[in-house]
Amino acid sequence: MLSDQMIEYIEIFIAMVFVGQFAFGITLLALGKVMMEYYEWGIFRPATNWFQKSTNFFMKGCFGVGPYFYAKLMRYPWIITKLLFAIILLLMGLTSIVLYYILTWIINVLLG
């Protein structure tokens, strides 16, 4: 159906989304509140028009998993937040790898 090159581009796009999420999570682990403030600057609350909504969709789609969990963990002391987030980040990385292989298998079965 689709050429092998198009399937490869789709797989690369999926990998880029997972890597972006994981990389932002690592920067959150290292820099903490600084990166959370940077992420909050990129989000419009409340989003009133299509531009703001599309910007929110892009920010949450590319970087949103790490800040979501980090915000949930900020009620704990600093060191506990870092330790729990490191565990979540490890699980997020492993889950991303498994999901990548499942999604690429599905894409190859359906489109290949």
C-alpha positions in Angstrom: 0.0 0.0 0.0 2.4 2.7 1.2 6.0 2.7 0.2 8.6 1.4 2.6 10.0 5.0 2.9 6.6 6.4 4.0 6.3 3.7 6.6 9.8 4.5 7.8 8.9 8.2 8.1 5.9 7.4 10.2 8.0 5.2 12.5 10.6 8.0 12.8 7.8 10.5 13.7 6.5 8.2 16.4 10.1 7.7 17.8 10.6 11.5 17.8 7.5 12.1 19.9 8.6 9.5 22.4 12.2 10.8 22.5 10.9 14.4 22.9 8.7 13.4 25.9 11.6 11.5 27.5 14.2 14.2 26.9 11.9 16.9 28.4 11.4 14.5 31.4 15.2 14.3 31.8 15.5 18.1 31.8 12.7 18.3 34.3 14.6 15.9 36.5 17.8 18.0 36.2 16.3 21.5 36.4 12.9 21.0 38.1 10.9 24.2 38.7 12.8 26.2 36.0 11.6 23.8 33.3 8.1 23.7 34.8 7.9 27.5 34.6 9.2 27.4 31.0 6.5 24.8 30.2 3.8 26.9 31.8 4.8 30.0 29.8 4.1 28.0 26.6 0.5 27.0 27.8 -2.4 29.4 27.4 -4.9 29.2 30.3 -7.7 29.5 29.3 -7.3 28.9 25.6 -9.8 31.1 23.8 -9.0 30.8 20.1 -7.8 28.2 17.7 -4.2 29.5 17.8 -4.0 29.1 21.5 -5.7 25.7 21.5 -3.3 24.5 18.8 -0.3 25.8 20.7 -1.5 24.0 23.8 -2.1 20.8 21.8 1.5 21.0 20.4 3.1 21.7 23.8 1.1 18.9 25.6 1.6 16.5 22.8 5.4 17.0 22.6 6.3 17.7 26.2 3.2 17.1 28.4 3.8 13.7 30.1 6.8 14.8 32.2 5.3 18.0 33.4 2.0 16.3 34.3 3.7 13.8 36.6 6.2 16.4 38.0 3.3 18.7 38.9 1.6 15.8 40.7 4.8 15.1 42.7 5.6 18.7 43.7 3.6 18.4 46.9 6.4 16.1 48.3 9.8 17.3 49.6 12.4 18.1 47.0 14.4 14.9 47.3 11.3 12.6 47.3 10.0 14.4 44.2 13.3 13.8 42.4 13.5 10.1 43.4 9.9 9.4 42.5 10.2 11.3 39.2 13.4 9.3 38.4 11.4 6.1 38.8 8.5 7.4 36.7 11.0 8.5 34.1 12.6 5.1 34.0 9.1 3.5 33.6 8.2 6.1 31.0 11.3 5.2 29.0 10.6 1.4 29.1 6.9 2.0 28.2 7.9 4.2 25.3 10.2 1.4 23.9 7.5 -1.2 24.3 4.8 1.1 22.7 7.2 2.0 19.9 7.7 -1.7 19.0 3.9 -2.4 19.2 3.0 0.6 17.1 5.6 -0.1 14.4 4.4 -3.8 14.3 0.8 -2.6 13.8 1.9 -0.1 11.1 3.9 -2.8 9.3 1.0 -5.2 9.4 -1.6 -2.7 8.3 0.4 -0.7 5.8 3.3 -2.9 4.8 
